[in-house]
Amino acid sequence: MDKRKTGNLIKEARTKKNLTQNELGELIGVTNKAVSRWENGESFPDVGVLENLASVLDIKIQDI
Protein backbone atom coordinates (compact mmCIF):
# COMPACT_ATOMS: atom_id res chain seq x y z
CA MET A 1 0.00 0.00 0.00
CA ASP A 2 1.21 3.46 -0.89
CA LYS A 3 0.38 6.14 1.68
CA ARG A 4 0.66 8.98 -0.84
CA LYS A 5 -1.66 7.33 -3.38
CA THR A 6 -4.18 6.56 -0.67
CA GLY A 7 -3.95 10.12 0.62
CA ASN A 8 -4.48 11.58 -2.84
CA LEU A 9 -7.49 9.32 -3.40
CA ILE A 10 -9.07 10.42 -0.12
CA LYS A 11 -8.37 14.10 -0.80
CA GLU A 12 -9.78 13.97 -4.34
CA ALA A 13 -12.92 12.14 -3.22
CA ARG A 14 -13.41 14.55 -0.29
CA THR A 15 -13.08 17.64 -2.47
CA LYS A 16 -15.48 16.20 -5.07
CA LYS A 17 -18.03 15.93 -2.26
CA ASN A 18 -17.28 19.54 -1.23
CA LEU A 19 -16.39 18.44 2.30
CA THR A 20 -13.78 20.02 4.53
CA GLN A 21 -11.39 17.82 6.46
CA ASN A 22 -13.33 18.72 9.59
CA GLU A 23 -16.69 17.78 8.06
CA LEU A 24 -15.35 14.45 6.82
CA GLY A 25 -13.86 13.74 10.22
CA GLU A 26 -17.16 14.45 11.95
CA LEU A 27 -19.03 12.17 9.56
CA ILE A 28 -16.75 9.20 10.23
CA GLY A 29 -15.82 9.88 13.85
CA VAL A 30 -12.20 11.03 13.61
CA THR A 31 -10.45 14.37 14.00
CA ASN A 32 -9.63 16.70 11.14
CA LYS A 33 -5.97 16.13 12.03
CA ALA A 34 -6.38 12.42 11.30
CA VAL A 35 -7.87 13.25 7.90
CA SER A 36 -4.98 15.64 7.25
CA ARG A 37 -2.42 12.94 8.12
CA TRP A 38 -4.08 10.52 5.69
CA GLU A 39 -4.16 13.09 2.89
CA ASN A 40 -0.52 14.05 3.46
CA GLY A 41 0.57 10.43 3.28
CA GLU A 42 1.69 10.34 6.91
CA SER A 43 -0.63 7.50 7.96
CA PHE A 44 -3.39 5.18 6.79
CA PRO A 45 -6.99 5.25 7.97
CA ASP A 46 -7.68 2.78 10.78
CA VAL A 47 -9.40 -0.42 9.70
CA GLY A 48 -12.34 0.49 11.92
CA VAL A 49 -13.22 3.58 9.86
CA LEU A 50 -12.64 2.20 6.35
CA GLU A 51 -16.24 1.14 5.75
CA ASN A 52 -17.67 4.50 6.83
CA LEU A 53 -14.96 6.39 4.94
CA ALA A 54 -15.63 4.51 1.73
CA SER A 55 -19.38 4.97 2.13
CA VAL A 56 -19.19 8.72 2.79
CA LEU A 57 -16.79 9.30 -0.12
CA ASP A 58 -18.56 6.88 -2.51
CA ILE A 59 -15.40 4.88 -3.18
CA LYS A 60 -14.58 1.19 -2.83
CA ILE A 61 -12.79 -0.06 0.28
CA GLN A 62 -10.45 -1.96 -2.05
CA ASP A 63 -9.39 1.33 -3.66
CA ILE A 64 -8.40 2.75 -0.30
GROMACS elastic network, one bead per residue, 0.5 to 0.9 nm:
[ bonds ]
;  ai    aj funct       b0    kb
    1     5     6  0.82452   500
    1     6     6  0.78047   500
    1    64     6  0.88430   500
    2     5     6  0.54261   500
    2     6     6  0.62175   500
    2     7     6  0.85606   500
    2    41     6  0.81435   500
    3     6     6  0.51430   500
    3     7     6  0.59743   500
    3     8     6  0.85805   500
    3    38     6  0.74289   500
    3    39     6  0.83835   500
    3    40     6  0.81526   500
    3    42     6  0.68288   500
    3    43     6  0.64993   500
    3    44     6  0.64170   500
    4     8     6  0.60962   500
    4     9     6  0.85448   500
    4    38     6  0.82209   500
    4    39     6  0.73514   500
    4    40     6  0.67525   500
    4    42     6  0.79375   500
    5     8     6  0.51299   500
    5     9     6  0.61582   500
    5    10     6  0.86711   500
    5    39     6  0.88735   500
    5    41     6  0.76767   500
    5    64     6  0.87163   500
    6     9     6  0.51014   500
    6    10     6  0.62629   500
    6    11     6  0.86293   500
    6    38     6  0.74970   500
    6    39     6  0.74353   500
    6    41     6  0.72861   500
    6    44     6  0.76256   500
    6    63     6  0.79728   500
    6    64     6  0.56987   500
    7    10     6  0.51900   500
    7    11     6  0.61180   500
    7    12     6  0.85714   500
    7    35     6  0.88393   500
    7    36     6  0.86789   500
    7    37     6  0.81560   500
    7    38     6  0.50879   500
    7    40     6  0.59321   500
    7    41     6  0.52509   500
    7    42     6  0.84461   500
    7    43     6  0.84631   500
    7    44     6  0.79231   500
    7    64     6  0.86606   500
    8    11     6  0.50608   500
    8    12     6  0.60049   500
    8    13     6  0.84609   500
    8    38     6  0.86039   500
    8    39     6  0.59322   500
    8    40     6  0.78366   500
    8    41     6  0.80176   500
    9    12     6  0.52741   500
    9    13     6  0.61209   500
    9    14     6  0.84905   500
    9    39     6  0.80572   500
    9    63     6  0.82152   500
    9    64     6  0.73175   500
   10    13     6  0.52226   500
   10    14     6  0.59861   500
   10    15     6  0.85818   500
   10    35     6  0.85904   500
   10    38     6  0.76649   500
   10    39     6  0.63514   500
   10    53     6  0.87504   500
   10    57     6  0.77977   500
   10    59     6  0.89538   500
   10    64     6  0.77026   500
   11    14     6  0.50808   500
   11    15     6  0.61202   500
   11    16     6  0.85472   500
   11    21     6  0.87012   500
   11    35     6  0.87583   500
   11    36     6  0.88715   500
   11    38     6  0.85684   500
   11    39     6  0.56974   500
   11    40     6  0.89378   500
   12    15     6  0.52774   500
   12    16     6  0.61585   500
   12    17     6  0.87337   500
   13    16     6  0.51455   500
   13    17     6  0.64415   500
   13    18     6  0.88190   500
   13    57     6  0.57145   500
   13    58     6  0.77421   500
   13    59     6  0.76765   500
   14    17     6  0.52133   500
   14    18     6  0.63860   500
   14    19     6  0.55407   500
   14    20     6  0.73044   500
   14    21     6  0.77719   500
   14    24     6  0.73712   500
   14    56     6  0.87695   500
   14    57     6  0.62477   500
   15    19     6  0.58517   500
   15    20     6  0.74203   500
   16    19     6  0.77505   500
   16    57     6  0.85931   500
   17    20     6  0.89930   500
   17    56     6  0.88760   500
   17    57     6  0.70802   500
   19    22     6  0.79159   500
   19    23     6  0.58052   500
   19    24     6  0.61191   500
   20    23     6  0.50885   500
   20    24     6  0.62287   500
   20    25     6  0.84779   500
   20    32     6  0.84849   500
   21    24     6  0.52185   500
   21    25     6  0.60741   500
   21    26     6  0.86479   500
   21    31     6  0.83501   500
   21    32     6  0.51229   500
   21    33     6  0.79536   500
   21    34     6  0.88135   500
   21    35     6  0.59464   500
   21    36     6  0.68215   500
   22    25     6  0.50498   500
   22    26     6  0.62016   500
   22    27     6  0.86918   500
   22    30     6  0.87486   500
   22    31     6  0.68340   500
   22    33     6  0.81716   500
   22    35     6  0.79116   500
   23    26     6  0.51470   500
   23    27     6  0.62725   500
   23    28     6  0.88521   500
   23    32     6  0.77756   500
   24    27     6  0.51266   500
   24    28     6  0.64120   500
   24    29     6  0.83993   500
   24    30     6  0.82274   500
   24    31     6  0.87023   500
   24    32     6  0.75159   500
   24    35     6  0.76537   500
   24    53     6  0.82794   500
   24    56     6  0.79879   500
   24    57     6  0.87611   500
   25    28     6  0.53816   500
   25    29     6  0.56528   500
   25    31     6  0.51334   500
   25    32     6  0.52407   500
   25    33     6  0.84363   500
   25    34     6  0.76661   500
   25    35     6  0.64391   500
   26    29     6  0.51315   500
   26    30     6  0.62433   500
   26    31     6  0.70167   500
   26    32     6  0.78957   500
   27    30     6  0.80166   500
   27    52     6  0.82529   500
   27    53     6  0.84394   500
   27    56     6  0.76038   500
   28    31     6  0.89824   500
   28    49     6  0.66517   500
   28    50     6  0.89979   500
   28    52     6  0.58821   500
   28    53     6  0.62522   500
   28    56     6  0.78533   500
   29    49     6  0.78969   500
   30    33     6  0.82039   500
   30    34     6  0.64133   500
   30    35     6  0.75016   500
   30    49     6  0.84059   500
   31    34     6  0.52608   500
   31    35     6  0.67204   500
   31    36     6  0.87871   500
   32    35     6  0.50488   500
   32    36     6  0.61610   500
   32    37     6  0.86778   500
   33    37     6  0.61749   500
   33    38     6  0.86743   500
   34    37     6  0.51070   500
   34    38     6  0.63464   500
   34    39     6  0.87169   500
   34    43     6  0.82703   500
   34    45     6  0.79293   500
   35    38     6  0.51648   500
   35    39     6  0.62339   500
   35    40     6  0.86260   500
   35    45     6  0.80546   500
   36    39     6  0.51109   500
   36    40     6  0.60613   500
   36    41     6  0.85838   500
   36    42     6  0.85253   500
   37    40     6  0.51550   500
   37    41     6  0.62217   500
   37    42     6  0.50132   500
   37    43     6  0.57269   500
   37    44     6  0.79363   500
   37    45     6  0.89546   500
   38    41     6  0.52438   500
   38    42     6  0.59025   500
   38    43     6  0.51122   500
   38    44     6  0.54991   500
   38    45     6  0.64419   500
   39    42     6  0.76095   500
   39    43     6  0.83209   500
   39    44     6  0.88479   500
   40    43     6  0.79428   500
   41    44     6  0.74503   500
   43    46     6  0.89419   500
   44    47     6  0.87192   500
   45    48     6  0.81740   500
   45    49     6  0.67132   500
   45    50     6  0.66199   500
   45    53     6  0.85996   500
   45    64     6  0.87479   500
   46    49     6  0.56668   500
   46    50     6  0.66740   500
   47    50     6  0.53531   500
   47    51     6  0.80501   500
   48    51     6  0.73274   500
   48    52     6  0.83906   500
   49    52     6  0.54622   500
   49    53     6  0.59200   500
   49    54     6  0.85290   500
   50    54     6  0.59674   500
   50    55     6  0.84184   500
   50    61     6  0.64828   500
   50    64     6  0.79056   500
   51    54     6  0.52803   500
   51    55     6  0.61410   500
   51    56     6  0.86636   500
   51    60     6  0.87360   500
   51    61     6  0.65749   500
   52    55     6  0.50237   500
   52    56     6  0.60392   500
   52    57     6  0.84895   500
   53    56     6  0.52929   500
   53    57     6  0.61207   500
   53    58     6  0.82917   500
   53    59     6  0.82742   500
   53    61     6  0.82530   500
   54    57     6  0.52638   500
   54    58     6  0.56703   500
   54    60     6  0.57339   500
   54    61     6  0.55710   500
   54    63     6  0.88374   500
   54    64     6  0.77157   500
   55    58     6  0.50821   500
   55    59     6  0.66283   500
   55    60     6  0.78675   500
   55    61     6  0.84931   500
   56    59     6  0.80437   500
   57    60     6  0.88275   500
   59    62     6  0.85188   500
   59    63     6  0.69964   500
   59    64     6  0.78682   500
   60    63     6  0.52526   500
   60    64     6  0.68594   500
   61    64     6  0.52473   500
